[in-house]
Amino acid sequence: MFPRFLKCQIIIALICHAFCYEPTEEDLKCFNDYEKEMKCSLSTDRLKSCSGYKLNISRNVFNMFQEMYACIFERSHNSDKCECRINVKGFVITEIFTTTLLEGSNVLLSKTSKTEDFIKPKTPVLSVQKTENGNFYVTWDDQYKLGGRHFLEDLKINLAYGIKGELEKISKTVPNTVGSFEIVGKNLQPNTNYVLTATMSTGYNDHSISSDQSTPAEFTTCKSIYICLKVIIVTVLIVLDNPYKFIHVLQPHPQMK
């Protein structure tokens, strides 16, 4: 027979195991966009409320001085995670961030990270335009206004497109600096709706962390490849027959200016 106090301790331990939340380092994830924002999330199936949790964040800048930030967790509108974010006055690749998780005044855990190791680029914004030859001209906005030249040159755009409603995708990765990508229409199924998405990653951390996925961009192929070819052939014939007339046709009507 167990003494009564041992029984009480066992019961308390079982209750705490079921209801108490003791976060681990894996539960706390932080990312920076290498421009001005750092965002952290606290997530686990056992997290019942965000109330009372906060982060104390410090960073050593050039090992010369320390900046301190307080980050209060709130429930995310898009998920069950607790999230908080701070604005930082620029990032330095080699600087060290220390994040300390507290519940009230109790320190639950502390972890350190170098800026370059937890960069998560911003979400790109896609645009797709159909060209005269039946191809699709893809451009994007990386959403960086203050990013340094070397950082922007080191970004890659990871494109994925496929038939709407199907799982199979074609993937292409291109440097951010090229600014555009052309999807060849003749390689696609005619009269079909396609969906294109993109993520962005950086070589600063060996492309180990991708941005959130962009809002999908949809485009539709020609009803028939022959219709697309007919448009191309007619256009070419017009140009060959009278290039000056074709140029004149392309000029906007005076009332349209």
N, C-alpha and C positions, 0 to 999 in steps of 0.2 A: 504494500500500500504506500502511495506517495503521501508525504506530509502535505497538509492543506496549503501551505505557502508555495510549495513547488507546483501544485495543481493550478494555483492562481497565476504563477509566472508562465506556465505553459499556455493557459487560456489567453493571457495578455499577449504572448508572443504570437499565437495563432491569429488573434484579432488584428494585431499590428501587421502581420504578414499579408492579411487580406485587405486591410484598409490603409495602412501607412505607406507613404511613398518615399523611397530612398533613391534619388536619382544617381545615375552613373555618368561617366564621361561620354558614353555612347548616346545617352539621352539628350545631351546638350551639344548642339551643332551651331557653329557661327561661320558666317561668310562675309567677305567684303567685296565691293564692286570695283575697287581700285580707283574710285573717283571721290566719293564723299560719304558713302553709306556703309555701315556695318549692321548686319541683321543676325539675330540669334533666335533659335527655337528650342523649346523644351517639349519633348514628346515621349509618351509612353502610355500603354493601355491602363496603367494604374494611376495616372494623373487625373484627379477629379476636378481640380480648380486651379486657376492661374493666380488667384488671390494670395498675396503674401510672398510671392517669389520675385526676386530681382537679381540683377547682375551688377557687380562693381567691376568696371573695366578700366584698366590702366595700360598705357603704352609708353615705352621708352623710346624717345626720339633722338637718334644719333648718340645714344648713351649719354646725353647731356642733360635732359630734363624729362620729367614725367607728366603726362596728362591723365586726368581722371574723369570718368564718365559714370553716370548711373543709368541703368536700363531697366525699366519696369515692365514686367510681362503682362500681356493682355491676350485674351482668346482671339485667335485668328478668325477672320470672317470666312475664309475659304477652307478651313480644316479644323481639326480638334486640337491642333498644336497651340502652345502658348508661345507668343512671339514678342520680341522687343527690338527696337532699332535705335541707332544713334547716328548723328552726322559728325564726320571727322574732317578736320581741315587738311585734306590731302593725305595720301599714304606714301610710305617709303618701303621699298621691297624688303629690306633687312631688319626693319623694326620689329620689336617683340610686343605682343599683346598678352596681358594676363587677365583672364576672366574668372571672377569668383562668384559662385552661385550661393545666394542666401535665402533662407526662409525666415522672415522676420530678422532677427539678429544672429541666427544660427548659421554658421558657415557649413555648407553641404559638400562642396567640392571646389577645386581650383585647377585651372589648366592654362598652359602657355602655348602660343602659336606665333610663328613668324608670318608676316603679312603675305608673302608670296605663296605660302602653303595653303591658304584658305581663300584665294581669290575665286569668286564666282561671277563671271561676266554678266552684264545686263542682258535682258531678253531682247533679241533683235526684232524689228518690225519689218514685215515682208510686203512687197508689192509685185504683182505679176501683170504684164501687159502682153497681149497677143500681137505678134508682128505680121507684116504683110505676107510673109512666106509660110505662115502657119506654125511658126515656132513660138515659144513663150519666153519673154525677156524678164528675168527675175532680178530685182534690186532689193536692197535692205538698208535700214537705218540701224547702226550699232548703238545709237542713243548716247554716245559719249560726246560730251562737250568740252571736258577738261582733260581728257586722257592724254598722256604724253605720246609723242610720235612713235617711239620704240614699242610702247605697249600696244598701240593700235595696229602697228605692223605685225605684231606677234599674235593677233587674234585670228582665229579660223572660224568660218561659217560652215556648219554641218547641216546640209540640206537633205530632206527626205520627202519623196513624193510617190504617190500611188493612186490607184482607182479608189474613189470615195466608197467607204463601207467595207473595203478589203484590207487585210492585214499586211500583205506583201508590199514592200516599199523598195524604191531605188534610192540609194544613198550617194551623195556627192559631198566632198569636203574641199573647200576652196579658201584661199587667203582672203582675209577681210579687205585687203588693199585693192583687190581686183574690182570690187564694187558691184559686179553683176555676174550673172550666169544665164546661159541660154539653153532651154530645154528644147530638143529637136522634136518637132511635132510628128514627123514621119515614123518615129520610134514608139509612138503612143497609139493606143486603140482609138479609132475614129468615133465621133459622136459619143464621147464618154466624159463624165465629170471626174476630175482629178483634184486631189488635195495635197498641198505643199506646206511643210512646216520646217522650222529651223531652230537650231541651238547654236550657241557660241562658246568657244573655249579658248584658253590662252596657253601659250608655251611657257609662261612664267612658272607654271606648276605642271609642266609636261602634259597639258590638256587633260589633267586628271579630274577636273570638275567642270561640268557643262552648265550653261545657263538654264533657266527654265525654258520650256518649249514656247515658241512664238504662237501667236494666234494663227490658226490655219488660214491659208489663202487658197481659194478655189478657182479652177479654170476649166474650160470645156474645149475639147478638140473639135475639129471640123467634122461635119456629118459624113464626109467621105474624103479620103486622101486625094481623090481625083478632082474634087472641087477646089481644094487648096492648090493643087498643081495647075489647074485651069487659071486661077487667079494669077499665079506666078507667070505662066506662059503669056497670058494676055498683056500683063504689065511689061514683060520683056519685049514683046512684039511692038508695043506702042513706043517704047524707048528707042528701039532700033529703027522704026519707021520714021519717027520725027522727034528726036530728043528735046529740041527746043519747045515743041508743042507740049511735050510731057511736062517739062519744067513749068511752062505757063499754066498747065492744068493744076499743078501742085500749089501754085500761088493762090492765097486766099482771095476771095471776092472782095472788092473794096468795101462792100456793106458789112462784111464779116470781120473787118479789122477792128 
